[in-house]
Amino acid sequence: MQFTYGDHTIRLNMPDMPALMAEVSRRFAKGQGFALATINLDHLVKLRSDPGFRAAYAAQDLVVADGNPIVWLSRMAGREVTLLPGSDLVLPLARLAAQDGITVALVGSTEPALQSAAEHLRAKVPGLTISAIIAPPMGFDPASDAAGAILKQVEDSGARLTFLALGAPKQELLAARGRQDTPGVGFASIGAGLDFLAGNQTRAPRWVRRIAMEWAWRMATAPRRLVPRYARCAAILPAEAIAARRLRRT
């Protein structure tokens, strides 16, 4: 499955959890870094209008489907993938890191949230080593010298896997920069994944997620912020569906 905007093509190249875990473990074993992104409709909206975001996304090594509409589009394109939300990747990746002896860093959110998330991870994943906890200040710019200093701090800590909880597009931009500045470090952009662990945000109940209505649950909890966002997402669906059908014929 792929999405093309201008000169950039974003390939959804990790179809399911076993494929993702196998590739991440392979990179751990070889000392290779990576940038992992979780694509959703909101990202597609941003990709259409932001050249910098397109370039950063095209630089991601591993891309999974975060959102049922992406899964539905993949079926229309004849290249079906499974749903892998960023928040569902934190514990599996942490367990893999502990199993492979990989040290972890947490970057984003707030200091209290990161400390709480770290406590949760250590409790859930015996043997996990967290070597750096970094909450960038408000207005953080992934292109700044401060961002470069954070990447160096992560590398110097010995971390080989970094969870980025900065939200799009900042986390993907920082991950793309990290692939250049710290090529031996893996970066997983997981949005609110650490805030969910910390209890700062509440995820939709499991039964709501099972019926693919998490978006409605979230919209009801924060209508002022999410209604405009989801309206923009809905507006691009017809064109994305047409593009998916065309991709099926290739």
Backbone bond lengths (Angstrom), bond angles and torsions (degrees), N, CA, C in turn:
res aa  C-N    CA-C-N  psi(-1)  N-CA   C-N-CA  omega(-1)  CA-C   N-CA-C  phi
1 M - - - 1.455 - - 1.520 108.85 -
2 Q 1.341 117.52 138.08 1.444 120.14 -179.67 1.526 110.80 -148.11
3 F 1.333 114.75 158.87 1.453 122.42 178.32 1.520 106.78 -130.76
4 T 1.330 116.96 128.33 1.455 121.52 -177.45 1.514 110.10 -117.41
5 Y 1.335 114.69 126.75 1.461 121.70 177.17 1.522 107.32 -134.98
6 G 1.323 116.90 116.02 1.453 120.58 -178.20 1.513 110.55 61.30
7 D 1.332 115.76 -128.34 1.463 120.91 -177.22 1.530 112.57 -89.23
8 H 1.329 117.97 2.34 1.455 120.48 -173.63 1.524 111.19 -114.11
9 T 1.322 115.30 135.47 1.459 122.06 174.67 1.522 108.64 -117.47
10 I 1.340 115.43 125.54 1.465 121.76 178.73 1.516 107.41 -103.56
11 R 1.313 116.82 119.07 1.465 121.46 -177.09 1.527 110.69 -102.46
12 L 1.313 114.96 124.54 1.458 121.47 174.48 1.528 106.13 -84.11
13 N 1.331 115.47 91.42 1.466 120.50 -165.15 1.525 114.90 -105.45
14 M 1.328 118.03 -0.07 1.464 121.01 176.20 1.527 107.92 -113.55
15 P 1.333 118.72 98.66 1.457 120.97 -169.71 1.521 115.02 -75.67
16 D 1.339 117.84 -22.10 1.464 118.80 -176.58 1.524 109.62 -158.49
17 M 1.332 116.06 175.25 1.466 120.66 -176.63 1.522 112.66 -64.27
18 P 1.350 120.36 -45.35 1.474 118.73 179.18 1.526 112.69 -57.58
19 A 1.327 117.49 -41.70 1.468 120.22 179.51 1.523 110.86 -63.92
20 L 1.340 116.25 -41.47 1.459 120.01 -179.67 1.527 111.01 -65.08
21 M 1.334 117.00 -48.54 1.453 120.00 -178.14 1.531 111.57 -63.08
22 A 1.315 116.82 -37.82 1.461 120.17 179.14 1.529 110.69 -64.70
23 E 1.331 117.04 -41.85 1.467 120.14 -178.76 1.526 111.17 -69.94
24 V 1.325 117.42 -41.54 1.467 119.69 178.51 1.524 110.24 -64.21
25 S 1.334 117.65 -42.81 1.462 120.76 178.51 1.529 110.98 -62.54
26 R 1.322 116.55 -38.72 1.468 120.36 178.05 1.523 110.44 -62.04
27 R 1.319 116.38 -41.96 1.466 120.12 -179.81 1.524 111.11 -69.85
28 F 1.332 117.47 -37.93 1.466 119.73 173.91 1.526 110.25 -56.90
29 A 1.317 116.74 -47.00 1.461 121.60 -175.93 1.522 111.87 -63.79
30 K 1.340 116.95 -33.02 1.470 121.12 -176.92 1.518 112.65 -93.88
31 G 1.344 117.03 -0.60 1.463 119.59 -178.52 1.510 113.15 72.02
32 Q 1.316 116.35 25.15 1.464 121.19 -178.68 1.528 110.42 -99.23
33 G 1.328 115.88 137.11 1.446 120.37 174.75 1.518 111.32 -82.26
34 F 1.320 115.47 -179.59 1.468 120.89 178.42 1.524 108.75 -165.85
35 A 1.303 114.97 163.48 1.459 122.35 171.03 1.522 106.84 -123.74
36 L 1.331 116.07 121.89 1.463 122.87 -178.33 1.519 109.45 -111.36
37 A 1.333 116.64 123.06 1.458 122.08 178.87 1.519 110.09 -118.90
38 T 1.325 115.78 151.29 1.468 121.97 -179.58 1.527 107.66 -118.55
39 I 1.312 116.92 101.05 1.460 120.87 -170.07 1.527 111.86 -82.51
40 N 1.335 116.06 138.72 1.457 121.91 176.94 1.527 109.51 -141.07
41 L 1.329 116.88 -179.98 1.467 120.12 -176.38 1.521 111.89 -63.59
42 D 1.324 117.55 -38.39 1.466 119.82 178.31 1.519 110.66 -60.31
43 H 1.333 116.78 -37.44 1.456 120.08 176.07 1.530 110.66 -65.16
44 L 1.327 117.20 -39.81 1.466 119.55 178.71 1.524 111.35 -61.77
45 V 1.337 116.86 -38.13 1.465 120.69 176.14 1.522 109.67 -60.64
46 K 1.322 116.89 -47.19 1.471 121.19 -179.03 1.524 111.19 -66.51
47 L 1.324 117.04 -37.31 1.463 120.47 -179.56 1.524 111.87 -62.46
48 R 1.320 116.62 -32.62 1.459 120.05 -179.05 1.531 112.85 -66.18
49 S 1.340 116.74 -29.68 1.463 119.84 -171.18 1.519 114.89 -114.19
50 D 1.329 118.01 -8.28 1.468 120.64 -172.36 1.523 110.27 -122.47
51 P 1.337 118.19 101.37 1.471 120.85 -179.28 1.524 112.76 -60.43
52 G 1.338 117.27 -37.01 1.455 120.31 179.46 1.516 111.84 -64.52
53 F 1.331 116.07 -38.49 1.458 120.54 178.02 1.523 110.16 -67.95
54 R 1.335 116.94 -38.91 1.464 120.31 177.53 1.529 110.91 -60.29
55 A 1.328 116.13 -44.70 1.463 119.70 -179.56 1.531 110.82 -64.38
56 A 1.333 116.63 -40.87 1.464 120.31 179.21 1.517 111.15 -65.50
57 Y 1.330 116.71 -40.32 1.465 119.54 -178.90 1.524 110.76 -69.56
58 A 1.319 116.63 -38.03 1.460 119.52 178.56 1.524 111.00 -64.75
59 A 1.345 117.21 -21.62 1.466 121.40 179.71 1.523 112.65 -86.25
60 Q 1.329 118.18 -5.02 1.466 120.54 178.81 1.529 109.36 -71.52
61 D 1.309 116.49 136.85 1.468 120.79 -179.37 1.522 111.93 -79.17
62 L 1.328 116.09 -38.83 1.455 121.85 -173.14 1.527 108.21 -127.49
63 V 1.335 116.39 129.93 1.468 120.79 -178.84 1.523 108.30 -132.95
64 V 1.345 115.69 130.34 1.463 121.95 179.05 1.523 109.59 -122.82
65 A 1.328 115.86 168.19 1.469 122.01 -177.03 1.525 110.46 -89.27
66 D 1.313 116.30 118.83 1.461 121.98 177.18 1.524 107.50 -115.88
67 G 1.306 117.17 90.32 1.459 121.47 -178.60 1.515 111.17 131.18
68 N 1.326 114.88 133.88 1.467 119.43 -179.04 1.529 114.01 -59.69
69 P 1.349 120.09 -35.51 1.469 117.98 177.77 1.524 113.11 -58.26
70 I 1.347 117.55 -34.17 1.468 119.78 177.40 1.527 109.77 -66.80
71 V 1.323 116.53 -40.56 1.470 120.25 176.98 1.522 110.53 -62.04
72 W 1.340 116.54 -43.79 1.469 120.02 179.59 1.528 110.84 -62.89
73 L 1.323 117.40 -41.33 1.469 120.47 178.47 1.530 110.38 -63.52
74 S 1.338 116.49 -38.12 1.466 119.27 179.27 1.526 111.09 -63.50
75 R 1.334 117.07 -36.44 1.471 120.05 177.53 1.520 110.45 -66.68
76 M 1.331 116.33 -40.61 1.465 120.02 178.47 1.519 110.85 -63.05
77 A 1.328 116.37 -32.07 1.463 120.59 -179.32 1.526 112.43 -83.53
78 G 1.339 116.58 -5.23 1.459 119.74 -177.93 1.505 113.05 73.32
79 R 1.346 116.65 23.53 1.464 122.16 -179.62 1.527 108.09 -134.06
80 E 1.318 115.77 63.25 1.464 120.97 -169.24 1.526 112.84 -65.37
81 V 1.334 114.44 137.01 1.461 122.68 174.28 1.526 108.28 -125.63
82 T 1.328 116.21 165.65 1.459 120.20 177.91 1.522 110.12 -100.78
83 L 1.312 115.41 160.10 1.460 122.38 -178.08 1.523 110.10 -75.34
84 L 1.340 116.78 124.81 1.462 122.32 178.79 1.530 109.42 -136.02
85 P 1.338 118.41 76.07 1.465 120.22 178.77 1.524 111.35 -61.28
86 G 1.332 115.71 148.21 1.452 119.84 -179.44 1.513 113.31 -56.78
87 S 1.331 116.54 -37.63 1.462 119.68 -178.88 1.519 112.37 -67.05
88 D 1.342 117.47 -22.25 1.468 121.21 177.68 1.531 112.46 -85.60
89 L 1.322 117.00 -5.34 1.464 120.28 -176.86 1.516 113.00 -95.65
90 V 1.333 117.48 -17.69 1.463 119.87 -172.32 1.525 111.73 -60.79
91 L 1.321 117.17 -54.40 1.469 119.14 -177.55 1.532 112.83 -66.14
92 P 1.343 120.00 -45.23 1.467 118.53 177.31 1.529 113.25 -58.98
93 L 1.336 117.29 -40.70 1.461 120.11 178.82 1.528 110.94 -68.50
94 A 1.327 116.68 -38.43 1.460 120.17 178.53 1.530 110.02 -64.87
95 R 1.329 116.77 -41.41 1.472 119.75 178.50 1.528 111.00 -64.10
96 L 1.324 116.16 -40.31 1.458 119.68 178.20 1.528 110.23 -64.40
97 A 1.328 117.02 -41.15 1.465 120.80 178.48 1.520 110.74 -61.10
98 A 1.335 116.87 -46.19 1.470 120.04 179.15 1.522 110.90 -61.90
99 Q 1.320 116.27 -41.95 1.473 121.17 -179.67 1.526 111.06 -62.87
100 D 1.339 116.52 -39.18 1.461 121.03 -176.58 1.528 113.37 -92.75
101 G 1.345 117.24 5.14 1.462 120.61 178.61 1.513 113.59 70.89
102 I 1.330 116.53 33.36 1.461 122.26 -177.96 1.531 109.85 -100.47
103 T 1.326 115.81 130.42 1.457 121.70 178.33 1.529 110.18 -82.89
104 V 1.340 115.96 147.34 1.465 122.34 -171.37 1.533 111.13 -118.94
105 A 1.335 116.00 147.39 1.466 122.75 171.36 1.524 109.04 -122.58
106 L 1.324 116.21 149.87 1.465 122.94 176.18 1.520 108.07 -117.78
107 V 1.333 116.76 125.85 1.462 121.30 -178.29 1.525 109.21 -132.42
108 G 1.335 117.25 128.94 1.462 121.37 176.02 1.507 112.64 127.32
109 S 1.323 116.32 -166.87 1.457 123.66 174.34 1.524 110.70 51.56
110 T 1.341 117.30 -135.03 1.461 123.02 179.36 1.527 109.26 -127.80
111 E 1.316 116.80 160.29 1.460 120.23 -179.48 1.528 111.95 -57.58
112 P 1.354 119.76 -48.72 1.465 118.42 178.97 1.529 113.03 -60.28
113 A 1.346 116.35 -40.47 1.466 119.46 -179.87 1.522 111.00 -65.10
114 L 1.326 117.25 -40.95 1.462 120.31 179.54 1.523 111.18 -66.71
115 Q 1.327 117.33 -40.07 1.466 119.75 178.39 1.531 110.41 -62.95
116 S 1.339 115.89 -42.19 1.462 119.79 178.75 1.521 111.11 -65.94
117 A 1.334 116.54 -42.81 1.466 120.38 178.39 1.528 110.47 -62.78
118 A 1.333 116.92 -39.25 1.461 120.51 179.29 1.525 110.71 -63.18
119 E 1.325 116.81 -42.08 1.470 120.46 177.75 1.534 110.44 -61.31
120 H 1.317 115.52 -42.60 1.470 120.27 179.90 1.534 109.93 -63.39
121 L 1.324 116.58 -44.81 1.465 120.39 -178.63 1.521 111.15 -63.57
122 R 1.321 116.83 -42.87 1.467 119.42 -179.75 1.527 111.06 -64.37
123 A 1.343 115.81 -35.21 1.461 119.38 179.38 1.523 111.56 -70.76
124 K 1.341 115.81 -37.83 1.465 120.38 -176.57 1.518 112.93 -83.70
125 V 1.335 116.90 -24.16 1.468 120.66 -173.93 1.531 108.77 -126.44
126 P 1.318 117.75 86.23 1.471 120.55 178.37 1.526 111.04 -56.97
127 G 1.322 115.45 137.00 1.459 120.23 178.12 1.515 114.12 89.04
128 L 1.347 117.86 -4.18 1.466 119.96 -179.89 1.520 110.05 -73.50
129 T 1.332 116.51 132.58 1.463 122.19 176.56 1.523 109.04 -108.35
130 I 1.330 116.19 122.57 1.462 122.74 176.86 1.523 107.18 -110.82
131 S 1.329 116.43 112.54 1.465 121.06 -171.07 1.517 113.77 -99.67
132 A 1.319 118.25 -13.85 1.463 120.26 -178.65 1.522 109.85 -149.95
133 I 1.326 115.56 135.69 1.464 123.39 175.65 1.514 106.75 -129.65
134 I 1.333 116.73 112.03 1.463 120.99 -170.66 1.524 109.51 -131.78
135 A 1.337 116.16 118.90 1.465 121.86 176.61 1.526 108.08 -108.91
136 P 1.334 118.83 101.69 1.463 120.37 -179.64 1.528 111.29 -62.18
137 P 1.334 117.62 154.61 1.462 120.74 -179.60 1.520 112.24 -71.74
138 M 1.314 116.29 165.15 1.467 121.33 174.48 1.526 109.37 -56.98
139 G 1.328 115.85 142.89 1.457 120.24 -179.64 1.512 113.66 78.47
140 F 1.324 117.04 15.04 1.466 121.88 -178.92 1.520 111.20 -55.18
141 D 1.327 116.65 133.04 1.461 123.11 -179.35 1.531 109.22 -114.27
142 P 1.352 118.28 116.41 1.467 120.29 -179.12 1.526 114.13 -62.11
143 A 1.332 117.77 -15.42 1.469 120.29 179.70 1.526 112.30 -94.44
144 S 1.312 118.13 -0.51 1.459 122.26 -172.96 1.521 112.73 -82.19
145 D 1.342 115.07 167.78 1.453 120.11 173.56 1.533 110.79 -63.53
146 A 1.352 115.75 -34.02 1.467 119.83 178.80 1.524 110.64 -61.80
147 A 1.332 117.08 -37.12 1.464 120.62 177.35 1.526 110.43 -65.50
148 G 1.336 116.27 -40.84 1.451 119.64 176.82 1.519 111.73 -61.18
149 A 1.347 116.17 -37.91 1.460 120.34 178.62 1.528 111.12 -66.75
150 I 1.331 117.01 -36.75 1.463 120.59 177.61 1.525 110.28 -65.13
151 L 1.312 117.03 -44.14 1.463 120.09 178.14 1.524 111.57 -60.44
152 K 1.338 116.27 -40.02 1.473 119.62 177.92 1.527 110.51 -67.10
153 Q 1.331 116.73 -38.99 1.463 120.31 177.99 1.525 110.75 -61.66
154 V 1.334 116.01 -41.39 1.470 120.05 177.48 1.519 110.25 -62.17
155 E 1.314 116.54 -48.30 1.466 120.26 -178.64 1.524 111.18 -62.46
156 D 1.335 116.69 -44.25 1.459 120.60 -178.40 1.527 112.19 -65.86
157 S 1.335 116.72 -24.82 1.470 120.38 179.55 1.526 112.55 -72.15
158 G 1.323 116.00 -14.10 1.460 120.69 -176.67 1.511 114.03 90.63
159 A 1.341 117.58 1.43 1.466 120.80 -179.83 1.526 110.14 -67.10
160 R 1.328 114.71 139.05 1.465 120.77 175.51 1.524 111.83 -116.16
161 L 1.338 116.05 -6.07 1.455 121.28 174.66 1.519 107.46 -136.20
162 T 1.335 115.86 126.10 1.460 121.31 -179.61 1.514 109.61 -121.44
163 F 1.328 115.87 124.29 1.455 121.03 172.77 1.527 108.10 -87.66
164 L 1.333 116.44 122.25 1.459 122.57 179.83 1.524 109.65 -103.54
165 A 1.324 116.24 116.89 1.462 121.65 -179.12 1.522 108.80 -119.43
166 L 1.326 115.47 61.81 1.460 121.91 -175.70 1.528 112.92 -109.88
167 G 1.331 117.70 -10.95 1.456 120.90 -174.28 1.512 111.21 79.03
168 A 1.331 114.94 158.21 1.471 120.29 179.50 1.538 108.85 -83.63
169 P 1.339 117.78 142.03 1.473 127.68 5.64 1.526 115.06 -94.76
170 K 1.362 117.20 0.75 1.468 119.02 -172.03 1.520 112.74 -60.82
171 Q 1.341 116.91 -42.10 1.461 117.76 -175.69 1.525 111.83 -67.39
172 E 1.327 117.08 -39.55 1.467 119.50 179.18 1.529 111.27 -69.54
173 L 1.331 116.76 -35.90 1.463 120.35 176.76 1.524 111.16 -65.17
174 L 1.338 116.44 -42.29 1.462 119.16 178.86 1.527 110.92 -68.37
175 A 1.333 117.42 -38.30 1.466 120.28 177.93 1.523 110.72 -62.38
176 A 1.342 116.95 -42.66 1.464 119.95 178.93 1.526 110.95 -63.28
177 R 1.330 116.72 -39.31 1.466 119.70 176.82 1.532 110.36 -67.12
178 G 1.326 116.14 -39.31 1.451 120.02 179.00 1.514 112.99 -60.80
179 R 1.318 116.93 -32.50 1.473 120.07 178.67 1.523 110.73 -63.61
180 Q 1.342 117.01 -27.26 1.459 121.16 177.98 1.530 111.37 -88.06
181 D 1.339 116.37 -46.45 1.468 120.82 -173.56 1.524 112.98 -78.76
182 T 1.327 116.80 -35.65 1.477 121.17 -175.93 1.526 108.51 -133.81
183 P 1.320 118.25 72.03 1.473 121.77 -170.89 1.524 115.08 -65.49
184 G 1.325 118.67 -13.19 1.448 119.55 179.12 1.522 114.04 -92.58
185 V 1.325 116.78 2.49 1.469 121.57 -177.47 1.522 110.22 -105.91
186 G 1.326 116.89 137.34 1.457 121.99 173.68 1.516 110.42 -91.90
187 F 1.324 116.76 138.61 1.459 122.47 179.95 1.522 109.43 -121.75
188 A 1.320 116.38 123.40 1.465 121.74 178.11 1.523 108.75 -114.37
189 S 1.326 117.21 113.30 1.466 122.38 179.14 1.521 108.70 -84.39
190 I 1.340 116.54 110.29 1.466 119.75 -170.94 1.535 112.72 -122.88
191 G 1.333 117.96 16.04 1.456 120.95 172.64 1.513 113.34 54.04
192 A 1.331 115.88 -120.08 1.467 121.38 -176.67 1.525 112.58 -86.40
193 G 1.324 118.43 11.29 1.459 121.17 -174.98 1.519 113.86 -56.01
194 L 1.340 117.48 -41.33 1.456 120.02 -179.86 1.528 111.30 -74.69
195 D 1.332 117.04 -33.86 1.475 119.81 176.82 1.518 111.06 -66.11
196 F 1.334 117.67 -34.84 1.467 120.47 174.70 1.527 110.09 -62.79
197 L 1.329 116.81 -44.51 1.463 120.44 179.26 1.528 111.22 -62.84
198 A 1.338 115.31 -38.85 1.459 120.03 -178.36 1.515 112.53 -74.55
199 G 1.339 117.13 -16.07 1.461 120.93 -176.58 1.507 113.62 84.47
200 N 1.346 117.46 8.97 1.463 120.97 177.89 1.517 112.26 -73.76
201 Q 1.315 116.17 -28.14 1.454 122.10 175.17 1.524 108.22 -128.05
202 T 1.326 115.06 147.88 1.458 120.23 -179.01 1.516 109.65 -107.48
203 R 1.312 115.52 126.64 1.456 120.14 179.56 1.527 110.40 -83.15
204 A 1.314 116.30 156.26 1.465 120.94 177.61 1.530 109.79 -59.08
205 P 1.344 117.04 146.11 1.474 119.54 177.31 1.530 111.10 -56.90
206 R 1.321 115.41 154.04 1.464 120.48 -176.02 1.529 112.13 -58.11
207 W 1.351 117.66 -37.83 1.465 118.93 -177.88 1.521 111.05 -67.10
208 V 1.339 116.95 -31.69 1.469 120.74 176.58 1.524 109.69 -67.03
209 R 1.324 117.02 -41.20 1.458 120.68 178.53 1.522 111.65 -66.05
210 R 1.350 115.99 -36.01 1.470 119.65 -178.99 1.523 112.24 -63.51
211 I 1.331 118.02 -31.50 1.463 120.42 -179.58 1.531 111.58 -96.41
212 A 1.338 116.23 15.36 1.473 122.73 175.39 1.521 112.63 60.56
213 M 1.339 116.65 38.11 1.461 120.61 179.86 1.525 112.56 -119.16
214 E 1.324 116.87 21.50 1.466 118.93 179.42 1.521 110.92 -60.48
215 W 1.337 116.62 -34.98 1.462 119.81 -179.40 1.532 110.77 -60.71
216 A 1.339 117.41 -40.26 1.465 120.52 -179.31 1.524 110.55 -68.87
217 W 1.331 116.30 -39.27 1.455 120.58 177.80 1.517 110.65 -62.04
218 R 1.328 116.30 -45.44 1.464 120.26 -179.95 1.519 111.12 -65.54
219 M 1.333 116.76 -40.07 1.454 119.99 -179.24 1.526 111.31 -64.21
220 A 1.333 115.97 -36.69 1.462 119.72 179.22 1.523 111.75 -68.58
221 T 1.336 116.89 -27.73 1.461 119.46 -178.98 1.529 112.49 -83.56
222 A 1.336 117.96 -22.93 1.473 121.14 -179.90 1.520 109.42 -144.17
223 P 1.355 118.09 64.91 1.466 120.68 -173.05 1.531 113.85 -63.03
224 R 1.303 118.55 -39.71 1.471 120.05 -176.71 1.524 111.86 -61.34
225 R 1.316 116.03 -38.09 1.464 120.30 -178.87 1.515 112.20 -83.35
226 L 1.340 117.33 -38.49 1.464 120.23 -168.58 1.524 114.87 -96.42
227 V 1.326 119.31 -25.61 1.466 119.41 179.57 1.533 110.67 -59.37
228 P 1.344 119.74 -49.03 1.476 118.10 177.46 1.520 112.97 -61.44
229 R 1.350 116.49 -38.20 1.462 119.36 -179.78 1.521 110.59 -63.56
230 Y 1.323 117.06 -47.04 1.458 119.97 -178.01 1.529 111.81 -69.11
231 A 1.323 116.64 -28.93 1.467 119.39 175.39 1.532 110.22 -64.76
232 R 1.322 116.10 -42.36 1.471 119.41 177.07 1.527 110.91 -64.33
233 C 1.322 116.14 -37.92 1.469 119.63 178.31 1.528 111.05 -64.63
234 A 1.326 116.22 -44.43 1.465 120.20 -179.73 1.526 110.92 -62.34
235 A 1.339 116.13 -34.32 1.463 120.10 -176.20 1.525 112.62 -65.44
236 I 1.335 117.96 -28.21 1.466 119.36 -177.69 1.522 112.65 -91.54
237 L 1.324 117.85 -8.96 1.466 119.96 -174.93 1.529 113.81 -59.67
238 P 1.346 120.09 -44.62 1.477 118.49 -179.45 1.527 112.63 -57.50
239 A 1.342 116.93 -44.70 1.464 119.47 -179.66 1.523 110.93 -66.52
240 E 1.328 117.26 -37.90 1.467 119.99 179.36 1.529 110.58 -68.09
241 A 1.323 117.05 -35.17 1.461 120.45 177.75 1.530 110.74 -65.65
242 I 1.316 116.25 -41.37 1.470 120.56 177.59 1.525 110.29 -62.64
243 A 1.341 116.35 -43.40 1.463 120.43 179.23 1.529 110.72 -63.35
244 A 1.337 116.89 -37.75 1.460 120.32 178.83 1.525 110.94 -65.39
245 R 1.313 117.33 -41.13 1.458 120.46 179.11 1.531 110.84 -64.49
246 R 1.329 115.99 -38.38 1.459 119.21 176.65 1.519 111.61 -64.43
247 L 1.348 116.14 -39.30 1.450 120.64 179.48 1.531 110.59 -63.63
248 R 1.335 116.35 -33.22 1.463 119.81 178.87 1.519 112.12 -61.34
249 R 1.321 116.73 -30.29 1.462 120.30 -176.48 1.519 113.22 -84.16
250 T 1.343 116.69 -4.90 1.465 118.96 -177.97 1.522 110.63 -92.44
